[in-house]
Amino acid sequence: MKDLKLFDSKKIRSSWDAEQEKWYFSIVDVIDTLTEQSNHQSARNYWKVLKSRLKKEGNETVTNCNRLKLLAEDGKYRETDVADTEQLFRLIQSIPSPKAEPFKQWLAKVGYERIEESQDPEKSIDRAMENYQNLGYSTAWINQRLKSIEVRKELTDEWENRGVKQGQEFATLTDIITQAWSGKTVKQYKEFKTLKKENLRDNMTNLELVLNMLAEATTTEISKETNPETFSDNVKVAKKGGQIAGNTRKEIEQQTGKKIVSKVNAKILKEPKKLN
C-alpha cells in the first residue's frame, strides 16, 4: 500500500469512527483526485453519474454508503457521501483513470494471493513473515508473533467446538481474557498505545506477546478439561485463563519493578525491529 502514490499531496477528507474502528473517506475528494476534475463541482457531478450507474447495476456499495458532516470549502460542516476502505476499493475499480490503475493492479494481486493461500495455507505464513520483515521487525519478534497466531488459532478452534459464535462472542471472550491479564480491555489497550485500526498484537513487546499467549493457551487447556457447554461457561473459563497470566504479570512486575503493559508501539518506536 505504501507504494501506491495515488493521492499525491491532495487532501482527502476523512473521519475515524472509534466505535466501529473504521476510517471513512470523502468519495467526492477521492474522485476529484483520481479523475483530476477542473473543480469540485465537476467531481460531484461525476460522482452523481457514477452513483446512478452503479445503482442500476445493483451495486450494494452505493446503497450502503454513509453520509457524514465534513468540513467543506466554505468553512461549514456539510453532509458528504463517505465510504470505508472496502467500499472505496470497490468504487475505485469502477473509475477509469491512470491514477486508479495501481490500486486495481494491487487488488488483483491480493486477490490472486488469497486464492493461492486457500490452496496452500503455508504460503500465508511465508507472506506474513515477509511482510513483518519488510516493516523492520526483528526475527525474534516475528517468530514470537507467528507463534501467537498459532496459539490464537488453537483457542478459536476450541471456541468453535464449544459452540461459541464468531464475531461478537469471539470479541467478548477476547476482551475478557485481555482485561484479566493486562487490566485493560482490547479497546482500552489500543487507546493506551495510541492505536486506531492497527492490530494490537503487532504493537506488543515480546513480553506482552508472551503473556497474551499464556492467557490464550491456558484458556484453551482449561476449556478442553472442563468442557464448557454455554457461553456463560466460556466466559468463566476465559476469566480463569486470563487471571493466571495476569498473576504471572504481577509477579514479574514485582520482581523487576517495571510495568509490562506499556505504551510502546511500532509507530512510536519508528523502528519496529526494536520490539524484541
N, C-alpha and C positions, 0 to 999 in steps of 0.2 A: 504493500500500500504506500509506503513512504516514497517509492519511486514514481508514483503516478502524479506528476506535477500538473494536475488538471486545473486547479483553480487559481494558479499564479498568485498575484497579490490582491485579487478582487475579494471583497468582503462578502462572505456568505453568512447571513443572519442565522443564528442557531439558538436553541433553548434546551437546557438539561432538565429532564424530568427525574427527580431523585426517587420518587415513588416507584416508577417503572424501570428506573436505571436505563434510560434511553436518551439519545440526542435526537432532537428534531431540527430539520433544516428547512429554510425557506425555499420552496420549489421554484418560485419566480427568480430568485437570486441565482440558483444553480443553472436554470435555463438561460438566463442573461449571460452567464459566464461561458457556458458551453457553446451557445449559438452566436455569441458576440453581437447581440442586438444593438441597434443605434441608440436606443433609450429604454428606460424601464417599462414604459407603456407598451412598447413593442414586445418585450418579454412577457408581459401579462397577456397580451393578445395571443402570443404563441402558445402559452400555457392553456388558454381558453380553448383554442382549436384542438390542441393535443388531448386535453381532458375529454372533450366531446368525442373525439375519435376513439379513445381508449374505452369510454363508456359503451359505445356502440359495439366494440369488440368483446364486451362483457368482462373487461379487466377490473378485478376487485380492488386493485391497488388504489385506483382513483376513488372508488366508493369509500374506502377505509381511511383516506387521508384526513388528518385532523386540521383544525384551524386554531391558531394561537395568536395572541396580540404581540406583535413585534414592532420595534421602533422603526417608523417609516422615514422617508427622506425629509418630510416636513416637520420632523421632530415629535410627531404624535404616535402613540401606540395604536396600530390598526390590525384588525384580524387578517391573518395571512395563511394561505394554504401551506402546510408543512408536511414533511414525510420523515419517517425514521430511516435508519440506514438501509434496511432491507427494501423498503418501498422505494427509496431513492435509487438503488441499484436497478430495480425493475424499470423505473421511469427512464433512466439513462439509456437503457437498451432500446428505447423507442425514439431516441433523439439522434438523427443523422448529423454527426459532427466529428471533425478530425480530433477535437479535444476529448470527445467521449470514447473514441476508439481504444485508447489504452485501458480504460475501465472494462470495456466489452471483452477485450483480449484476456484481461486478468480474470474476469468472471468465468470465461470459457475454460481457462487453465485450471482454476479452482474446482470447477465442476468436473473436469476430467480427472483431477487428482482424487476427488471424493469417490468417484466410481472405482478408481484403482484401489483405493483403501478399503472399499467394501468387499472387493475380491481378494485382497491381500492385506489384512489388518496390520501386518508388520511394517508396511510402508508408512502408516500413520505415525508409528513410533519413530521411524527414521526421520520423517519430516519434522516432527516435534523437536527432536534433538537438534536438527539443523537450524530450525527457527530460533531456538534458545541460544545456540552458538552465535548466530548472526546478531542477536541482541546483546551479546557480550557476557552472558552468564558463564561462570566457571564450570569446568567439567564436573567437579564435586557437587556443585549445587544442582546441575542438570540431572545427574544420577539420582540425587535425592528427590527431585521433583518428579521424575519418571516413576520412581518407587511409590511416591504419594498417589500418583494416578492409579497404579495397580491396587493399592490399599483401598482407595475410594471405590474402585470398580467392584471389589470383593464385598464392600459394605452395601452398595446399591443393589448388587445381585441378591444379597441376603434379604434386603428390604422387599424386593420384588417377590421373593419366595414366601415372605410373610404377609403378602397382600397389600403392602404399602404402595400407594399410587405415586407415580412420577409427577413432578410439578410441585404443587403447594405442599403436599405431605412430605415429600423429599426435602423441600426447603425448610419446613418447620422443624424436622428432626435434625437437619444440619445446623440450624440456628441453636437448638438446644445443646447439641454436642459442643459447638463452638463457644457458647456462653459458659458452659460448665467448666471447660478447661482454661479459657482465656479471660473470662469475666466480661466478655463483650459479645453481643450478637454479631452476625456477619455484617449487617449494615453499620453498626457502631464501630466495628473493627475497621471497615473500609474508610469510614469518615475519619477515624483516628489516624489512618495512614494517608489521608487526603486523596483517596481514590474515588473514581466515578465508575466507569464501565470496566476498568481493569479487573483482571482476575485476582482475588485476594491471595491465593496461594503463590501466584507469580511474584508477589511483593512481600513474601515472608522470608525471614532469615532462615538459615539452616536449622537452628534450634526451634524456631516456631513451626517449621515444617515437621520436624521430628515429633513434637508434642501433638500436633494435629493428627499425624499418622497414628500415634499411640492411642489417641482418643477414638479414632475411627476403627482401628484394628481391634481394640478392646471391646468396643460396641458390637462389632461383628461376632467376636468369640462369645460374648455374653448371650447374644441373640441365638446363636447356634445351640447353646447349652440350655437356655430357658424356654425356647420355642414360643415367643410372644404370639398371641392369637389376634389381638385387637390393636388398633392404632394407639390407644391409651397404654397398652402394654409396651409397645415400641417406644413410646415417649419415656417410660420409666427406664428402659434399657439404655436409651440414648443418654439420659442424665447420668446413669451409673458409669457408662463408658467415658463420658466427658469428665466426670468428677475424679476418676482415677488419674487421668492425665493432668487434671487441674492440681491435684495433690502433689504430683511429681513436679509440676511447675513451681509451686510454692516452696518445695524443698530445695530445688536448685537455686531459686532466688534467695533463700535464706542462707545458703552456703556461699553464694557468690556476691551477694549484696547488690545484684543487678536485676533490673526488670527484664523479663524475657519478651513480653508483648511490647513492641516498640513502634515508633513512628517511621522506622526505616522502611523505605520502599525503593523500587527500581528507579523511579523518576527523581527522587531526591538525591540518590547516590550518583546518578548520571552514568555511572559505570557499573552495571548490574553484576559484572564479574566479581565484585567485592562481596556479593552475597554468598559467603562461604564460611 
